[in-house]
């Protein structure tokens, strides 16, 4: 289960960085908040 959250965190990070690079700041902030949620979920 922990591995699944790591994979979801990685893809969330990748999408958030691409959104930030494409000037979609609101989307990038939403994905960064979701990344924080996923990274602390299974600790």
Secondary structure, DSSP 8 states (H G I E B T S, - for coil): -HHHHHHHHHHHHHHHHHHHHTT-HHHHHHHHHHHHHHHHHT-
